[in-house]
Amino acid sequence: MLESQLIWYKHFHLFCDEIIANQEKPPLWIIDLSVTRFKESTVQIVNQYLYSEPFVELNREELCNQYIACLLLRYARREISWATFLFASGQYADGTQGVKEPCEYFFDLLNQYEDSDYDKALESSQQSVLQAAFKDEIAIIAPLYEMFRRYYQQYVQQHA
């Protein structure tokens, strides 16, 4: 969620503050995250926690597919265009080799979309196919995003 920029500090600062307030000894990484704003730093903090002892077994392929689901949610929220989604998904799939669809799949869809002069019907058709292909990942990410979205709304109200 952090790497895909589905959430950022306005989504998780109050979440971290709540954990800090409710625990006698909150995890150090939560404290660090609570004062960090920059994407690269937040990703580094979370990754450092995830890849340190005690080791939690992570399903890399599942995480890669969830990244695409995060991008689909950003598209659904109109944060990014369909062309941007396809390009970002293709780049990510190329760099990770862990997504259920290879990079060529996303780039082929992008080429079709561009060649159609950004036809809305083609966009809708492609979007439906990808929503179905990543429905399980979206089902995992969407409720988490909604939780962080509530924190985001609170943050915005407090800093208005």
Secondary structure, DSSP 8 states (H G I E B T S, - for coil): -TTTTSS-HHHHHHHHHHHHHH-SS--HHHHHHHT---HHHHHHHHHHHHTSSS-----HHHHHHHHHHHHHHHHHTTSS-HHHHHHHHHHHHHHHS-SSS-HHHHHHHHHHHHHTTS-HHHHHHHHHHHHHHTHHHHHHHHHHHHHHHHHHHHHHHHT-
